[in-house]
């Protein structure tokens, strides 16, 4: 893949850089200016925002003994305050200053855990702004901190004296006022949305919330209308973003009811749209499909959220605005990415996986994408975003969408995806035999003059999945590379729990009692792969690989058949 080294040949990066510089300048200006804002956020919370994410008491004990596990990284404190550390990874420090880890102390629930949580919050409050660092005041980190302090105020304040309670109230009020000053300059996407959610939550837990809530709720509703599609998907196209947003909106909706206030239509509408979308992305084992930044599953959170889904019906079959299709029959589920990449300013977690698929059977995942790593920095993250890390076709091992290769640009902009595919036409029909889905993308048109088309068929009984991957010469585009070697590679990444063996003309795939067979034109090969989406870190797995030599042919036929 030809990587961009500067802005001359990539005007999108130049535009993103200019907008980000302007946004940061505005954010700095707002952070120091004193606006005549009401002092919302003063006083102790009189209500609590539920935290639907389950805590782990062992992580709380780790803080106590000096072994702190955050953002997929274990850090030894060696007697130091965690807030004094400056050399640890950015994700680790962001999670530390976001205080979401207070849920682990709340889960432990004993007096010692409450005392330790209070001590850590007190340590942070004693620091000056410069000691905390600029990262602590980035919008998403600050929003997370406000939400965590509101949610876990009972744990923080259990056994606290009046002096600490007053100091905590002042600190929370200062955080809320700072966030209110700067929320308008938050980056597009999750950071801006979480800031709006935090401000509504802060207004709701005040003694007389009605007046303070009104404007904050209006701004949140407007942001939800921008970020949540009519089909319930998020503009980032990340399935995990759906559960992350719901994890805060569902308790927020309940808090409105608890305070005797009507929830804004925008909040109710977003929740009602997103719960079916969450069901859409779930495999039978409860894990979300691994597209565009989704990683290790939080089974407890998904189950807790779906308790609020009053439809309780079969998942929808397509998400037209978000760009996904779901084929389901019998015990089999196939989920396919049939959308163009998200806009660059909300693509920091997006992957170049257009037309990739996953499938599961009887609650067991067989074919997956590699997923996003728990540790979201460094080489693993970049590798996980490439087309080769997805169950689809690559040309010359180049990705169908592009990335900047400059680490400095990625650090500044968050690693945006620069769209390759601009059109992804889709056709779906139900036949007497089963469901047929046909989609194509033009991500390889510019570099190679090809359009990739994938046709999927799922039999009515769910026992057979057939596919054809084709390459068409794009209209008006000559081939731009010599076809003197296999230029195409079709990959199917297998879940690490799948055992695979060559047998006769096919491959036998076994996962527990479920057995499937794979057959294809040509000779399928087994190669090593990496499954990133595991809470314990990357796992070794296998992938089925089929070469496509354009001198010989421009299509590949393949199928999976369930045994028994």
C-alpha positions in Angstrom: 0.0 0.0 0.0 1.3 3.4 -1.0 1.6 5.3 2.3 1.1 9.0 2.6 4.2 10.8 3.8 2.9 14.4 3.6 0.0 16.6 2.9 0.8 17.4 -0.8 -0.5 14.1 -2.0 -3.3 13.8 0.6 -5.4 16.9 0.9 -7.7 15.1 3.3 -5.0 14.9 5.9 -4.2 18.6 5.4 -7.9 19.5 6.0 -8.1 17.3 9.1 -4.9 18.8 10.5 -6.1 22.3 9.9 -9.4 21.6 11.6 -7.8 19.9 14.5 -5.4 22.8 15.1 -8.3 25.2 15.1 -10.3 22.9 17.5 -7.5 22.6 20.0 -6.8 26.3 19.9 -10.5 27.0 20.6 -10.5 24.4 23.4 -7.5 26.0 25.1 -9.1 29.4 24.8 -12.4 28.1 26.4 -10.5 26.3 29.1 -9.0 29.6 30.4 -11.8 32.0 29.8 -14.3 32.5 32.5 -17.8 32.6 31.1 -20.8 33.7 33.1 -22.1 30.2 33.6 -24.4 29.0 36.4 -22.5 27.2 39.0 -24.0 23.8 38.1 -22.2 20.9 39.7 -21.9 22.5 43.2 -22.8 20.4 46.2 -22.9 16.7 46.7 -24.9 14.5 44.3 -28.4 13.9 45.6 -28.9 11.0 43.2 -26.7 8.3 41.7 -26.2 7.3 38.1 -26.1 3.5 37.8 -23.0 1.9 36.4 -24.0 -1.1 34.3 -20.4 -2.3 33.8 -19.5 -5.0 36.2 -16.5 -4.3 38.4 -13.7 -6.8 39.3 -12.6 -6.7 43.0 -9.3 -8.2 42.0 -8.4 -5.0 40.1 -9.3 -3.0 43.2 -7.0 -5.2 45.2 -4.3 -4.6 42.6 -4.4 -0.9 43.4 -3.9 -1.7 47.1 -0.8 -3.9 46.5 0.6 -1.7 43.8 -0.2 -3.7 40.7 -2.5 -1.6 38.5 -4.2 -3.2 35.5 -5.7 -0.6 33.1 -6.1 -0.4 29.4 -4.6 -3.9 28.9 -1.4 -2.9 30.7 -0.1 -3.9 34.2 1.9 -1.2 35.9 3.9 -1.6 39.1 3.6 1.4 41.4 6.5 0.6 43.7 5.2 2.8 46.4 4.3 5.7 44.1 1.0 7.4 43.6 -0.4 6.3 40.2 -1.0 9.9 39.4 2.7 10.7 39.7 3.5 8.4 36.8 4.3 10.2 33.5 6.1 7.6 31.4 3.3 5.0 31.1 1.3 4.6 28.0 -1.2 7.2 27.0 -4.2 4.7 27.1 -3.2 3.6 30.6 -2.9 7.2 31.9 -6.2 8.2 30.2 -8.0 5.4 31.9 -6.4 6.2 35.2 -7.5 9.9 35.1 -11.0 8.8 33.8 -11.7 7.0 37.1 -13.9 4.3 35.5 -11.9 1.9 37.6 -13.9 3.0 40.7 -16.5 0.4 39.7 -14.0 -2.3 40.9 -13.9 -0.7 44.3 -17.7 -0.4 44.4 -17.9 -4.1 43.4 -15.6 -5.0 46.3 -17.9 -3.0 48.6 -16.0 -3.5 51.9 -14.9 -0.6 54.1 -11.2 -1.0 53.2 -12.1 -0.6 49.5 -14.2 2.5 50.1 -11.4 4.0 52.2 -8.8 3.3 49.5 -11.1 4.7 46.7 -11.6 7.8 48.8 -7.8 8.1 49.3 -7.1 7.9 45.6 -9.7 10.5 44.8 -8.3 12.7 47.5 -4.8 12.3 46.0 -6.1 13.5 42.7 -7.9 16.5 44.2 -4.7 17.6 46.0 -2.8 17.8 42.7 -2.6 21.1 40.7 -3.8 21.2 37.1 -0.2 21.1 35.8 0.6 18.1 37.9 -2.4 16.2 36.5 -1.3 17.0 33.0 -3.1 18.0 29.8 -4.3 14.4 29.2 -6.5 14.5 32.3 -8.5 17.4 30.7 -9.1 15.9 27.3 -12.8 15.9 26.8 -13.5 12.1 26.9 -11.2 11.7 29.9 -12.8 14.5 31.8 -16.3 13.3 30.9 -15.5 9.8 32.1 -14.2 11.3 35.4 -17.4 13.3 36.0 -19.6 10.2 35.2 -17.5 8.0 37.5 -17.6 10.4 40.4 -21.3 10.8 40.1 -21.9 7.0 39.8 -19.6 6.0 42.6 -20.1 8.9 45.0 -21.6 6.5 47.6 -18.4 4.4 47.6 -16.1 7.5 47.6 -18.1 9.1 50.5 -18.7 6.0 52.6 -17.2 6.9 56.0 -15.9 10.3 54.8 -15.7 13.2 57.2 -17.3 16.5 56.5 -14.1 18.1 55.3 -13.5 15.5 52.6 -17.1 15.6 51.6 -16.9 19.4 51.1 -13.6 19.0 49.2 -15.1 16.3 46.9 -18.2 18.5 46.2 -16.0 21.5 45.3 -13.8 19.3 43.1 -16.8 17.7 41.3 -18.3 21.2 40.8 -15.0 22.5 39.3 -14.8 19.5 36.9 -18.4 20.1 35.7 -17.9 23.8 35.2 -14.7 23.1 33.2 -16.4 20.6 31.1 -19.3 23.0 30.4 -16.8 25.6 29.2 -15.0 23.3 26.8 -17.7 20.8 25.6 -18.4 22.9 22.5 -14.9 22.4 21.2 -14.8 18.6 21.9 -13.6 16.4 19.0 -16.4 14.9 16.8 -17.7 11.5 17.8 -17.6 9.8 21.2 -15.6 12.5 23.0 -18.3 15.1 22.2 -21.1 12.8 22.9 -19.7 11.7 26.3 -19.2 15.3 27.3 -22.8 16.0 26.6 -24.0 12.9 28.6 -21.8 13.8 31.5 -23.2 17.4 31.7 -26.8 16.1 31.7 -26.0 13.6 34.4 -24.3 16.4 36.5 -27.4 18.6 36.1 -29.7 15.8 37.1 -28.0 15.0 40.4 -28.3 18.6 41.6 -31.0 19.4 44.3 -33.2 21.4 41.9 -32.3 20.0 38.5 -35.1 21.2 36.2 -33.7 24.5 35.1 -30.1 23.2 34.8 -31.2 20.1 32.9 -33.1 21.9 30.1 -30.2 23.3 28.1 -27.9 20.4 28.7 -30.6 17.9 27.6 -31.3 19.9 24.4 -27.6 19.8 23.4 -27.4 16.1 24.2 -30.5 15.4 22.1 -29.0 17.3 19.2 -25.8 15.4 19.4 -27.5 12.1 19.5 -29.4 13.0 16.3 -26.1 13.7 14.6 -24.3 10.6 15.8 -26.9 7.9 16.0 -28.3 6.7 12.7 -31.9 5.9 12.2 -31.0 2.2 12.3 -29.3 2.6 15.7 -25.7 2.4 14.6 -23.1 5.0 15.5 -21.4 7.2 12.9 -18.1 5.5 13.7 -19.5 2.2 12.4 -18.0 0.5 15.5 -20.4 -2.1 17.0 -18.8 -1.6 20.4 -19.7 2.1 20.3 -23.4 1.1 20.4 -22.9 -0.8 23.7 -20.7 2.0 25.1 -23.2 4.7 24.4 -26.1 2.6 25.7 -24.2 1.9 28.9 -24.5 5.6 29.7 -27.8 6.5 28.1 -29.9 3.7 29.7 -28.9 4.7 33.3 -29.4 8.4 32.3 -32.9 7.6 31.1 -33.6 5.9 34.4 -32.2 8.9 36.3 -34.7 11.2 34.5 -37.5 9.1 35.8 -36.1 8.9 39.3 -35.9 12.7 39.4 -39.4 13.0 38.2 -38.4 14.7 34.9 -39.4 13.7 31.4 -36.5 12.3 29.4 -35.9 14.2 26.1 -37.3 12.6 23.1 -33.8 12.5 21.6 -32.6 10.3 24.5 -35.6 8.0 24.4 -35.4 7.7 20.6 -31.7 6.9 20.6 -32.0 4.2 23.2 -35.0 2.6 21.4 -33.0 2.6 18.1 -29.7 1.3 19.6 -31.0 -1.7 21.6 -32.1 -3.6 18.4 -28.8 -2.6 16.8 -26.9 -4.2 19.7 -28.9 -7.3 19.2 -28.1 -7.2 15.5 -24.3 -7.3 16.1 -24.4 -10.2 18.7 -23.3 -13.7 17.9 -24.8 -16.6 19.7 -22.1 -16.6 22.4 -22.9 -13.0 23.3 -19.8 -11.4 21.6 -20.2 -8.5 19.2 -19.1 -8.9 15.6 -15.5 -7.6 15.2 -15.8 -4.7 12.8 -14.3 -1.2 12.9 -12.8 -1.2 16.4 -14.8 -3.8 18.3 -12.6 -5.9 20.5 -12.9 -8.1 23.6 -16.5 -8.7 24.5 -18.2 -7.5 27.7 -20.8 -10.2 28.0 -22.2 -8.9 31.3 -22.8 -5.4 29.9 -24.5 -6.7 26.8 -26.8 -8.9 28.8 -27.6 -6.1 31.2 -28.4 -3.7 28.4 -30.6 -6.2 26.5 -32.8 -6.5 29.6 -34.1 -3.1 28.6 -35.0 -4.1 25.0 -38.7 -4.3 25.1 -39.0 -5.6 21.6 -37.5 -9.0 22.5 -37.9 -10.1 18.9 -35.5 -11.5 16.2 -32.7 -9.1 15.3 -33.2 -6.9 12.3 -31.7 -8.2 9.1 -30.0 -5.0 7.8 -28.7 -1.7 9.0 -28.9 0.4 5.9 -27.4 3.7 7.2 -24.7 2.0 9.2 -23.8 -0.4 6.3 -24.2 -3.9 7.7 -26.2 -7.0 6.8 -27.1 -10.0 8.9 -28.1 -13.4 7.5 -29.6 -15.8 10.0 -31.2 -19.2 9.5 -31.4 -22.3 11.7 -28.5 -22.1 14.2 -26.3 -20.0 11.8 -25.6 -16.3 11.9 -23.5 -14.4 9.2 -22.7 -10.7 9.7 -21.2 -8.7 6.8 -19.7 -5.2 6.5 -21.5 -3.7 3.5 -20.8 0.0 4.1 -18.3 2.6 3.1 -15.8 3.8 5.7 -16.9 6.4 8.2 -16.0 10.1 7.8 -12.3 10.6 8.6 -13.0 12.8 11.7 -14.8 9.8 13.4 -12.7 7.0 11.9 -10.0 6.8 14.6 -10.9 3.2 15.4 -12.2 2.2 11.9 -10.8 -0.7 10.0 -10.3 -1.3 6.3 -12.6 -4.3 6.3 -15.2 -3.5 3.6 -17.1 -6.7 2.6 -15.6 -8.7 5.5 -17.8 -11.3 7.1 -18.1 -13.3 10.3 -20.2 -16.4 11.0 -21.2 -18.4 14.1 -23.2 -21.6 14.6 -25.1 -22.7 17.7 -23.5 -20.0 19.8 -19.9 -20.8 18.6 -17.9 -18.4 16.5 -16.1 -20.0 13.5 -15.0 -17.3 11.1 -14.1 -13.9 12.6 -12.1 -10.8 12.0 -9.0 -10.3 14.1 -10.6 -7.5 16.1 -9.1 -4.6 18.0 -6.4 -5.3 20.6 -7.0 -4.4 24.3 -3.9 -2.2 24.2 -4.9 0.3 21.6 -1.5 1.7 20.7 1.5 0.6 18.7 2.0 -1.9 15.9 -0.7 -4.4 16.9 -3.4 -1.7 16.5 -2.2 -0.7 13.0 -2.0 -4.4 11.9 -5.5 -5.1 13.3 -6.9 -2.3 11.1 -5.6 -3.6 7.8 -7.7 -5.5 5.3 -5.5 -8.6 5.7 -6.8 -8.8 9.3 -10.3 -9.3 8.0 -12.1 -12.2 6.4 -12.3 -10.9 2.9 -10.2 -10.4 -0.2 -7.0 -8.4 -0.5 -5.1 -7.3 -3.5 -1.3 -7.5 -3.2 -1.8 -7.4 0.6 -2.8 -3.8 0.3 -5.7 -2.4 2.3 -8.9 -1.3 0.6 -8.8 1.9 2.7 -5.6 3.9 3.5 -3.8 5.2 6.5 -1.2 7.8 7.2 2.2 6.2 7.8 3.4 9.1 9.9 3.4 8.3 13.6 3.4 12.0 14.4 0.3 12.6 12.3 -1.4 9.6 13.9 -0.6 10.8 17.4 -2.0 14.3 16.5 -5.1 13.1 14.6 -5.7 9.8 16.4 -5.0 7.6 13.3 -7.8 8.5 10.9 -8.8 6.1 8.2 -8.6 7.7 4.7 -11.5 6.2 2.7 -10.7 4.0 -0.2 -14.2 2.7 -1.1 -16.6 5.5 -2.1 -19.4 3.3 -3.3 -20.7 0.0 -1.9 -23.8 -1.1 -3.8 -25.8 -3.8 -2.1 -28.6 -6.1 -3.2 -30.4 -8.6 -1.0 -33.1 -11.1 -1.8 -34.9 -14.0 -0.2 -35.3 -17.0 -2.5 -37.0 -20.4 -2.0 -33.6 -21.9 -1.3 -32.3 -19.2 1.1 -31.0 -15.7 1.5 -28.7 -14.1 -1.1 -26.6 -11.0 -0.4 -24.5 -9.3 -3.1 -22.2 -6.3 -2.5 -19.2 -4.6 -4.1 -16.7 -1.9 -3.3 -14.4 0.2 -5.4 -11.5 0.5 -2.9 -9.1 -1.1 -5.3 -10.2 0.9 -8.3 -7.7 3.7 -7.9 -4.6 1.7 -7.3 -5.3 -1.4 -9.5 -8.4 -0.7 -11.6 -10.5 -3.5 -10.0 -13.9 -3.6 -8.2 -14.3 -6.4 -5.7 -17.7 -8.1 -5.5 -18.8 -10.6 -2.9 -21.9 -12.8 -3.2 -23.1 -14.7 -0.1 -25.8 -17.4 0.1 -27.2 -18.9 3.4 -29.4 -21.9 2.9 -32.9 -21.8 4.4 -32.0 -24.4 7.0 -28.7 -22.6 7.9 -26.5 -25.6 7.1 -24.7 -24.2 4.1 -22.9 -20.9 3.4 -21.7 -20.3 -0.1 -19.8 -17.4 -1.5 -18.2 -16.1 -4.7 -15.6 -13.4 -4.6 -15.1 -11.7 -8.0 -12.9 -9.0 -9.4 -14.2 -6.8 -12.2 -12.2 -4.4 -14.2 -13.6 -0.9 -13.3 -15.0 1.0 -16.2 -12.5 3.2 -17.8 -9.6 2.0 -15.6 -6.9 -0.1 -17.2 -5.1 -2.7 -15.0 -2.2 -0.9 -13.3 -0.1 -3.9 -12.3 1.5 -6.8 -14.1 -0.3 -10.1 -13.5 2.8 -12.3 -13.3 2.1 -13.7 -9.8 -1.0 -14.3 -7.6 -2.3 -10.9 -6.8 -5.3 -11.7 -4.8 -5.6 -13.4 -1.4 -8.9 -14.5 0.1 -8.7 -15.0 3.9 -11.0 -16.5 6.5 -9.7 -16.0 10.0 -10.8 -18.6 12.5 -11.7 -18.2 16.1 -8.9 -19.5 18.4 -11.2 -22.1 19.8 -11.7 -23.7 16.4 -9.7 -26.8 15.6 -9.0 -27.2 11.9 -7.5 -30.1 9.9 -7.1 -30.9 6.3 -9.2 -33.9 5.3 -9.6 -35.1 1.7 -10.5 -32.2 -0.5 -11.6 -29.9 2.3 -10.9 -28.6 5.8 -12.7 -29.9 8.9 -13.5 -27.2 11.4 -14.6 -28.2 14.9 -15.6 -26.0 17.8 -17.0 -28.1 20.7 -19.7 -30.3 19.3 -20.2 -28.1 16.2 -18.4 -29.3 13.1 -18.3 -27.5 9.7 -16.5 -28.4 6.5 -14.8 -25.9 4.1 -14.5 -26.5 0.3 -13.3 -24.1 -2.4 -12.0 -23.9 -5.9 -8.3 -24.4 -5.7 -6.4 -25.7 -2.7 -7.1 -23.9 0.6 -4.0 -23.4 2.7 -3.8 -23.0 6.5 -1.6 -20.2 7.9 -0.9 -18.6 11.2 -3.1 -15.7 12.3 -3.6 -13.5 15.4 -6.8 -13.0 17.3 -6.6 -9.6 19.0 -10.0 -9.4 20.6 -9.3 -11.2 23.8 -9.2 -9.6 27.2 -6.0 -11.4 28.1 -4.2 -10.2 25.0 -3.5 -11.4 21.5 -4.0 -15.2 20.9 -2.5 -17.4 18.2 -5.0 -18.8 15.7 -5.2 -20.0 12.1 -6.6 -18.6 8.9 -7.8 -20.3 5.7 -6.0 -18.7 2.7 -6.9 -19.0 -1.0 -4.7 -17.3 -3.7 -6.3 -15.7 -6.7 -4.1 -15.5 -9.7 -5.5 -12.9 -12.2 -3.8 -14.6 -15.1 -5.8 -17.7 -14.4 -9.2 -16.4 -13.2 -10.9 -13.5 -11.5 -13.3 -15.3 -9.2 -13.2 -17.8 -6.3 -16.1 -20.1 -5.3 -16.1 -21.4 -1.7 -18.6 -22.9 0.8 -19.0 -23.9 4.4 -21.2 -26.9 5.2 -22.4 -28.0 8.6 -21.8 -31.7 9.5 -24.6 -33.8 10.8 
